[in-house]
Amino acid sequence: MKSRHLLLLMIFFFVHYSCRSKETVLYNDVKTEYIRTLTPVILPVETASASAILECTKEGMVLLSRLQIETTKNAKMSILIDSLNNLSVEAIVERDTLFLPSDSVIITKDVLRTEIEYRDKELSRWQKAKQEAGGIAIGACIALVILTVFLIIRKFK
């Protein structure tokens, strides 16, 4: 009865104090890159408009009684009435493109699997003595079990 308890106790200590020698470790390497670029943005179309009220005199001359010109920022307009009473309107619209900064983010994720081998530290003298005593006790338990089995077989023959 006592040998059975001793054997179970020794197995418990053997399993409890055993060491692992290798461990698999996963490294997650996440890289984030911020890239600042200039993105072209085309502005909407510019417009220009002109309205005029022209009147004719008795002499056959054309008089400009009212002129209204509306343009946007990048539009230019010119109105010309020459000596032959010809009206010419010229509008020049320049397209404009803005370059606005924009950020883009690139995330890359690398998973690296490595096995790390741990090297056990040197045992102290006391730990070595305990280890030797445990080995001797396990050997004695095994010998005791073999002897018991041998005696039981011999008794029944």
Backbone bond lengths (Angstrom), bond angles and torsions (degrees), N, CA, C in turn:
res aa  C-N    CA-C-N  psi(-1)  N-CA   C-N-CA  omega(-1)  CA-C   N-CA-C  phi
1 M - - - 1.453 - - 1.518 111.07 -
2 K 1.332 115.05 -43.27 1.456 118.53 -179.21 1.530 110.77 -68.99
3 S 1.326 116.63 -35.06 1.468 118.89 -179.31 1.523 110.96 -66.32
4 R 1.333 116.96 -34.71 1.458 120.30 178.22 1.530 110.21 -65.17
5 H 1.310 118.10 -43.52 1.468 121.71 177.98 1.525 110.48 -64.77
6 L 1.319 116.06 -40.75 1.459 120.39 179.56 1.523 110.53 -64.33
7 L 1.329 117.00 -41.07 1.459 121.22 178.76 1.522 110.97 -64.51
8 L 1.323 117.93 -44.57 1.471 121.01 178.29 1.522 111.25 -64.00
9 L 1.315 116.84 -39.45 1.460 120.61 178.48 1.527 110.76 -64.52
10 M 1.323 116.87 -41.59 1.464 120.06 179.68 1.524 111.21 -66.87
11 I 1.326 117.30 -40.61 1.471 120.13 177.85 1.522 110.16 -63.21
12 F 1.340 116.48 -40.65 1.464 119.82 177.72 1.529 111.04 -59.68
13 F 1.329 117.50 -48.29 1.464 120.09 179.87 1.521 111.84 -65.73
14 F 1.311 117.54 -36.41 1.463 120.81 -179.98 1.529 110.23 -64.62
15 V 1.335 116.76 -45.45 1.466 120.68 179.96 1.525 110.29 -70.48
16 H 1.292 117.42 -40.27 1.458 121.00 -175.80 1.527 112.52 -67.56
17 Y 1.310 118.09 -37.29 1.459 120.60 -175.65 1.528 113.35 -100.72
18 S 1.323 118.35 12.18 1.467 119.21 177.34 1.530 108.88 -74.27
19 C 1.349 115.95 154.04 1.472 121.49 -174.83 1.521 109.95 -113.37
20 R 1.312 115.02 150.22 1.459 120.52 172.80 1.517 108.25 -91.21
21 S 1.319 115.88 144.58 1.456 117.49 -178.87 1.522 112.10 -107.06
22 K 1.352 118.71 -24.11 1.467 120.88 -179.32 1.510 109.45 -132.44
23 E 1.314 114.21 148.72 1.448 119.82 177.62 1.515 107.24 -144.27
24 T 1.323 117.59 135.65 1.456 122.01 178.98 1.521 108.22 -91.33
25 V 1.317 115.35 127.68 1.460 121.20 -177.44 1.522 107.86 -121.05
26 L 1.327 116.27 133.19 1.460 121.23 175.37 1.516 109.11 -102.31
27 Y 1.314 115.93 125.66 1.458 121.12 176.10 1.517 108.22 -102.59
28 N 1.302 116.48 122.84 1.460 120.80 173.91 1.514 107.64 -98.56
29 D 1.315 115.04 113.70 1.452 120.41 -179.70 1.524 107.73 -107.15
30 V 1.315 116.44 104.68 1.459 121.36 -178.37 1.519 108.04 -104.94
31 K 1.320 115.21 122.82 1.461 120.59 178.37 1.518 108.29 -112.92
32 T 1.302 115.69 130.12 1.455 121.35 177.96 1.518 107.93 -118.48
33 E 1.326 115.58 123.88 1.463 120.66 179.21 1.525 108.54 -115.00
34 Y 1.310 115.11 129.71 1.460 120.86 175.55 1.521 107.14 -104.32
35 I 1.317 116.02 121.35 1.459 120.94 -178.24 1.523 107.54 -115.90
36 R 1.318 115.89 123.69 1.458 120.99 178.51 1.524 107.43 -103.21
37 T 1.313 115.98 120.41 1.457 121.10 179.77 1.524 108.87 -127.28
38 L 1.308 114.92 165.38 1.457 121.10 174.97 1.519 108.30 -100.97
39 T 1.321 116.15 123.48 1.456 121.47 -178.49 1.524 108.90 -105.93
40 P 1.344 117.64 127.00 1.466 118.62 179.04 1.533 111.66 -73.71
41 V 1.327 115.29 133.03 1.462 121.95 176.65 1.523 107.01 -124.75
42 I 1.317 115.64 116.91 1.467 119.91 -179.19 1.520 108.47 -84.54
43 L 1.313 115.29 127.71 1.464 120.02 -179.61 1.525 109.73 -72.77
44 P 1.332 117.38 155.18 1.462 119.01 179.63 1.532 111.31 -64.72
45 V 1.314 113.79 163.81 1.466 120.66 -175.86 1.526 110.01 -62.87
46 E 1.337 115.23 136.66 1.463 121.34 177.69 1.535 109.04 -84.61
47 T 1.351 116.10 153.26 1.465 120.22 -178.85 1.517 109.79 -130.23
48 A 1.315 113.47 157.41 1.466 120.36 174.81 1.528 107.27 -146.11
49 S 1.323 116.09 140.94 1.464 119.76 177.87 1.529 108.88 -142.47
50 A 1.310 113.81 149.69 1.473 119.88 178.26 1.520 108.14 -138.54
51 S 1.309 115.84 139.17 1.463 120.47 173.90 1.529 107.34 -131.20
52 A 1.316 114.40 138.18 1.475 119.52 -177.40 1.526 109.02 -140.51
53 I 1.332 114.34 148.48 1.469 120.14 173.95 1.536 105.91 -112.42
54 L 1.304 114.46 118.11 1.458 121.46 -178.85 1.531 108.52 -109.84
55 E 1.347 116.41 137.73 1.472 121.52 178.96 1.523 108.83 -126.12
56 C 1.285 114.65 146.23 1.459 119.52 178.36 1.548 108.96 -100.17
57 T 1.322 115.28 137.88 1.467 120.09 177.60 1.520 109.18 -92.04
58 K 1.352 115.44 175.66 1.446 120.41 179.39 1.511 111.66 -68.09
59 E 1.313 116.53 -26.74 1.455 120.47 179.78 1.526 112.44 -80.91
60 G 1.341 118.12 -2.94 1.459 121.59 -179.43 1.520 113.18 89.13
61 M 1.289 115.87 14.38 1.459 120.41 178.45 1.537 108.95 -90.92
62 V 1.285 116.25 151.91 1.462 122.49 178.91 1.519 107.63 -102.94
63 L 1.324 115.17 127.09 1.456 120.62 177.90 1.533 108.61 -110.95
64 L 1.292 113.97 141.79 1.462 120.89 176.70 1.523 106.79 -96.34
65 S 1.327 116.24 108.85 1.459 117.89 -176.23 1.539 111.70 -91.72
66 R 1.327 117.16 -32.64 1.465 118.65 178.44 1.526 109.39 -148.57
67 L 1.341 114.06 139.28 1.465 120.00 179.77 1.519 108.54 -135.70
68 Q 1.326 115.80 129.42 1.455 120.47 178.31 1.534 107.79 -130.63
69 I 1.337 115.29 123.56 1.463 121.12 -178.98 1.529 108.23 -121.01
70 E 1.329 115.76 129.95 1.462 120.80 176.40 1.524 108.31 -127.64
71 T 1.316 114.51 126.00 1.468 119.15 177.42 1.526 109.29 -135.94
72 T 1.292 114.22 158.38 1.450 118.90 174.01 1.520 108.59 -92.39
73 K 1.307 116.24 -172.86 1.463 121.39 -169.31 1.537 113.93 -59.36
74 N 1.311 117.46 -46.23 1.464 119.92 -174.55 1.525 113.64 -101.57
75 A 1.312 117.91 11.44 1.463 120.72 178.92 1.525 109.39 -100.72
76 K 1.316 115.31 139.12 1.472 121.00 177.45 1.520 108.01 -123.77
77 M 1.346 116.29 136.94 1.455 120.16 -177.92 1.520 109.38 -133.64
78 S 1.312 114.39 139.52 1.470 119.39 175.54 1.527 108.64 -132.69
79 I 1.356 115.50 138.85 1.468 122.22 179.51 1.526 107.08 -121.34
80 L 1.327 114.25 133.77 1.457 119.07 -176.64 1.535 109.53 -134.62
81 I 1.343 116.31 128.17 1.464 121.55 172.11 1.521 105.67 -113.97
82 D 1.303 116.15 116.49 1.465 119.01 -176.42 1.529 110.47 -90.14
83 S 1.333 116.30 -176.74 1.469 121.34 -174.91 1.517 112.66 -71.87
84 L 1.320 118.18 -15.24 1.460 120.99 178.08 1.530 112.02 -95.72
85 N 1.323 115.58 15.98 1.456 123.94 179.05 1.537 113.13 64.28
86 N 1.312 116.54 31.98 1.471 121.09 175.54 1.532 108.78 -95.41
87 L 1.288 115.28 132.43 1.460 121.39 179.08 1.528 107.94 -102.30
88 S 1.323 116.85 125.40 1.473 120.24 176.36 1.530 108.20 -127.31
89 V 1.313 114.98 132.12 1.458 122.19 179.38 1.529 107.64 -118.68
90 E 1.317 115.43 129.19 1.463 119.53 179.24 1.527 108.49 -126.51
91 A 1.326 114.80 127.54 1.471 119.99 178.72 1.531 108.25 -121.95
92 I 1.308 115.38 130.02 1.463 121.48 178.02 1.530 107.07 -116.74
93 V 1.322 114.83 120.81 1.463 120.01 -179.41 1.526 107.43 -117.55
94 E 1.309 115.55 120.67 1.463 120.50 178.45 1.524 108.74 -98.73
95 R 1.317 115.70 129.07 1.472 119.78 175.60 1.515 108.04 -79.22
96 D 1.279 115.63 140.67 1.455 119.91 -177.82 1.523 109.23 -123.77
97 T 1.306 114.76 142.64 1.469 121.39 177.93 1.516 107.83 -124.80
98 L 1.320 114.98 128.48 1.461 120.66 175.29 1.523 109.20 -100.81
99 F 1.311 116.01 145.69 1.458 121.20 174.48 1.523 107.55 -110.92
100 L 1.320 115.28 107.10 1.466 121.13 -177.24 1.526 109.52 -100.85
101 P 1.334 116.53 140.65 1.466 117.84 178.15 1.525 110.70 -72.28
102 S 1.312 115.54 139.12 1.461 120.29 176.82 1.526 108.22 -136.72
103 D 1.311 114.67 143.70 1.461 120.80 -179.88 1.518 108.63 -102.89
104 S 1.309 115.69 134.82 1.458 120.45 171.98 1.518 107.63 -124.56
105 V 1.305 114.93 143.17 1.461 121.03 -175.95 1.522 108.17 -115.32
106 I 1.326 115.65 129.10 1.454 121.72 176.15 1.520 107.06 -116.12
107 I 1.329 116.15 121.90 1.467 121.14 179.63 1.517 107.93 -114.50
108 T 1.323 115.41 122.04 1.455 120.47 175.63 1.520 107.85 -117.48
109 K 1.319 115.60 140.15 1.454 120.22 -177.46 1.517 108.11 -127.40
110 D 1.311 116.23 120.76 1.452 122.43 177.62 1.520 108.35 -112.76
111 V 1.322 115.97 131.60 1.458 120.90 176.62 1.523 106.95 -110.81
112 L 1.294 115.46 120.09 1.454 121.88 -178.14 1.519 108.24 -113.93
113 R 1.327 116.13 125.95 1.460 120.64 -179.00 1.522 108.31 -107.70
114 T 1.284 115.89 121.27 1.459 120.84 179.55 1.514 109.11 -131.82
115 E 1.308 114.57 154.38 1.450 120.11 174.71 1.516 107.97 -108.45
116 I 1.299 115.10 126.14 1.457 121.00 -179.48 1.519 107.41 -103.49
117 E 1.304 115.73 126.69 1.450 119.79 178.46 1.521 108.06 -98.31
118 Y 1.306 114.85 120.46 1.441 119.71 -179.00 1.523 109.34 -88.24
119 R 1.262 115.80 136.45 1.454 120.90 175.95 1.517 107.39 -101.40
120 D 1.309 113.45 123.33 1.463 117.80 -178.33 1.518 109.61 -68.55
121 K 1.312 114.79 142.91 1.460 118.18 177.88 1.524 109.56 -74.88
122 E 1.285 114.35 159.42 1.465 120.00 -179.95 1.521 109.72 -65.03
123 L 1.327 115.04 137.63 1.459 119.35 179.65 1.529 110.01 -81.20
124 S 1.300 114.76 149.42 1.467 119.12 175.89 1.534 108.81 -76.39
125 R 1.321 116.67 170.13 1.467 120.13 -179.00 1.522 111.07 -62.26
126 W 1.315 116.91 -39.91 1.451 120.76 179.68 1.531 110.59 -63.97
127 Q 1.353 117.63 -42.34 1.453 120.97 179.48 1.532 110.87 -66.11
128 K 1.340 117.18 -38.77 1.465 120.49 176.03 1.523 110.88 -62.96
129 A 1.326 117.21 -40.83 1.465 121.18 178.91 1.525 110.65 -64.05
130 K 1.338 116.58 -42.24 1.465 120.03 177.87 1.523 110.60 -64.00
131 Q 1.323 116.26 -39.46 1.450 120.29 179.73 1.538 110.47 -64.60
132 E 1.311 116.85 -43.82 1.465 120.37 178.30 1.522 111.09 -64.32
133 A 1.317 116.93 -41.93 1.468 120.67 179.15 1.517 110.32 -63.47
134 G 1.331 116.97 -38.17 1.468 120.56 177.62 1.512 111.03 -64.55
135 G 1.335 116.90 -41.76 1.463 120.58 178.50 1.520 111.30 -63.67
136 I 1.324 115.17 -42.42 1.472 119.50 178.70 1.525 109.85 -64.44
137 A 1.336 117.58 -40.95 1.468 121.00 -179.27 1.520 110.63 -65.98
138 I 1.330 117.55 -41.14 1.476 119.78 178.25 1.522 109.77 -64.56
139 G 1.343 116.10 -43.16 1.468 119.00 177.56 1.517 111.49 -61.03
140 A 1.330 116.49 -40.52 1.464 120.34 179.06 1.524 110.85 -65.42
141 C 1.335 117.50 -38.82 1.464 121.03 178.86 1.522 110.60 -65.19
142 I 1.303 115.98 -42.62 1.468 119.54 179.27 1.529 109.55 -64.22
143 A 1.331 115.83 -43.68 1.480 119.33 178.32 1.516 110.48 -62.64
144 L 1.330 117.62 -39.77 1.457 121.81 178.88 1.522 111.04 -63.90
145 V 1.327 117.86 -41.41 1.463 121.82 178.89 1.523 109.43 -64.70
146 I 1.334 116.86 -45.52 1.472 120.32 179.24 1.524 110.55 -61.86
147 L 1.337 116.58 -43.68 1.458 120.99 179.05 1.522 111.10 -62.66
148 T 1.346 117.14 -41.62 1.461 121.18 179.22 1.521 110.45 -63.54
149 V 1.324 117.14 -45.95 1.466 120.98 179.36 1.527 109.33 -61.66
150 F 1.329 115.96 -42.93 1.471 120.33 179.80 1.531 111.14 -61.80
151 L 1.329 117.60 -43.13 1.461 121.28 179.26 1.529 112.53 -66.53
152 I 1.333 116.19 -38.34 1.459 120.11 178.92 1.527 110.07 -65.78
153 I 1.308 117.30 -43.23 1.474 120.95 178.56 1.518 110.12 -64.00
154 R 1.303 117.55 -40.83 1.473 121.35 -178.84 1.528 111.37 -67.55
155 K 1.357 115.24 -35.51 1.463 119.03 -177.20 1.533 111.03 -68.21
156 F 1.351 116.71 -38.20 1.465 120.75 -177.34 1.509 113.25 -81.59
157 K 1.319 120.49 -10.22 1.464 122.29 177.01 1.447 109.52 -84.13
